[in-house]
Structures are given as structure tokens and as C-alpha cells.
Amino acid sequence: MVKNKFVLDTSVVFKWIGDDKEEFVVEAREIYRQIREGKIIVVSPNLLLLELANILFWKGKFSARLTQEFLDKIITSGIIFSEFQDQQV
């Protein structure tokens, strides 16, 4: 079976912990479930983690501990992280 491959925007990942009343939270959490169950493949540049840390810690006013816990959840979610290289452009 061929799995679909995706690249996620940081805003989608951020919705995994978003307010249930926020737009597209249900859909974003479904994507997370499918990643965890191995139904889809998601590849993302490492930059996603830096963007999330910035949003959570500096703009979201999350504690360093909560920010780290969420980042650990993302790192172990099944997303394939890659380094951006000029040759890939």
C-alpha cells in the first residue's frame, strides 16, 4: 500500500494543542492521529521545531517545561525531520 506524503505547516502542528473551538482543530488532530498510526508520512524541515518553540515559549507564554514536553511529543510523533539544503530548492 502506498502511503500519502505530506509536509505540514507549523500552524497545523500548533493546532494539535489548540483550543477545541479554533477553526480546523479537529482536522489537524486527525492528521496527528494518522501520523501516529503510520497511515500517512509527514516530512518536515527541522525549522518546524524552532518555529514551534518560538510560538509556544515567547508568544504563547508557555513555560519552558511545557514547551519542551510538546516539542518532545512532536519529535516522537512519527514526523520525519530533515535538514534544509540548498540543493533541495
N, C-alpha and C positions, 0 to 999 in steps of 0.2 A: 504494500500500500504506500503510495506516495503522499508524503505529508506536505501541507502548505507551509511556505516560509514567509516570515514577516519581519519587518523592522518596526519597532514601536517608538513612538514619540514619548518623551518624558511625561507629557500631560496625561497620557493613558495610564502609565505606571503609577503616577501620583494618585489617580482616582481609585486605586486599589485600597487606599486608606481614607478616601474621601467621604464626605457626608453623603448618606444614603439619598438625600434629596437633590443632590447635584446631578446635572444632566450627564447621561451616558455612564454612570457608575455601574449599573447592572451589566452593561455590555463590556466594560473594562474588566470587571471581576470574572466574567465568563471567559475572557481571553486568558486571565491568570489561571483559571481552573484548567483550561485546555493545555496550557504550557506545563503545569504541574503533572497532568495526566499523560503527557507525551503525545498529545493529539496534534499539536502544531509545533513548528520550530520557529524560534524567535532569535534573531541575531541582532546585536546592538553594539555600537561603539562604547568603549569604556567611559566616554564622556557622559553617558547617561547617569552613571553613579555620582559624578561630580555635580551635575545639574540637580539631581535629587537632593544631595546633601545641602546644596545652596538653598533650595526651596524650603526644605524641612527645618534646617537649623537657623538660617539667617532671616528668611521671610516668613516661615511658618511658626517660628518661635518654639520649636520642639526642643526638648533637652538633648544634650549630646548623647545620652544613653538611649533615648527613644529613636533618635536619628540613626544611631549605629544598629539598633535592633531591626529597623526597617531596611536599612541597606544590606544587612546580613540576610534578611528574608529574600531580597531581590537577587543577591549573589547566588543563593542556593535554590532559586526558583526554577531553574532549567534554562534560563536565557543564556545564549552563547555570546560571551563578550569578546570583542576583538579590538585590536589596536587600529586606529585610523592610519593609513599610509597614503602618501601622495599618489602612488601608483594605482590606487583604487578609484581615483577620481575620473 
